[in-house]
Amino acid sequence: MRSDVTQIVSAAQDVDEGLMRAATFRQVQPILGTRDVAKAVRFYVDRLGFTLAFGEPTNEGNYVGLRRDDVEVHMQFQFDYEMGTTRLRISVDDPDALYEEYKDKSVFHEGTELADTPWGTREFALYDLDGNALTFYRDLKEPTA
């Protein structure tokens, strides 16, 4: 009888924990604005020792990633009026769970969606109270949580 009760309680806890799953934050990549992507990439590669991780270092390419050791920095072409906006890409293990957590907390703007992207991530984005852009994502090549 005791083992049956223990199994039932354990199963209920597993179900309860599954419903209340919270996403784990793993790392963050800042997105630095630049007026000249090619010039900025040359600076980071030639002077700071980074390597180009992805993207085309042109203003037409618009978005690149640079890596040195365990640090990844993203860079995006910005118009002058956009240069003051801070952008962060935050890696999480379960963007679906985080989206559900945030859904009823009045943090989304109209049109905020959780979606799989052409660049291979599952993500959603929002702005904080000061206009900083936060994108929460998981690389689709990684196993799910």
Residue, then its C-alpha position, 0 to 999 in steps of 0.5 A: m500500500r505504501s509503495d502504491v501511494t508513493q508511486i501515485v504521489s510521485a506521478a502527480q508531482d511529475v505531472d505537476e512539475g511538467l505543467m509548471r516547467a520554467a525555462t532555464f537561461r543559459q547564455v546571452q549574446p549582445i547585439l551591437g549596432t554598427r553603421d558599417v558591418a564590414k569595417a566593424v568586422r575587420f576591427y573585431v577580427d584584425r584588432l580584437g582577435f575574434t573570428l567570423a562565426f556566421g553571416e556576410p560582413t557587408n551592410e547588405g548581409n546586415y547581421v553577423g556573429l563573431r566569436r572568441d573562445d567561449v564568447e559570441v557577439h552579434m552585430q547588426f547594421q543600424f540606422d542612426y536613429e537605432m544606434g541607441t537601442t540595446r539588443l540581447r539574444i538570450s539562449v534558453d532551454d525552452p522558449d515555449a515554456l518561457y513564452e507561456e510564463y510571460k504570456d499573461k504578464s503584459v510584456f508582449h506587444e501586439g504581434t509578438e509570436l513564438a516561431d521557428t526562424p529561417w536561421g534555425t532557432r525557435e524564438f520570440a522577442l519583446y522590449d523592456l520598459d526602457g526600449n531594450a530588445l530582448t530575444f529569447y531563443r533555442d537553437l533548433k539543432e539542440p535537443t529539446a529540454 
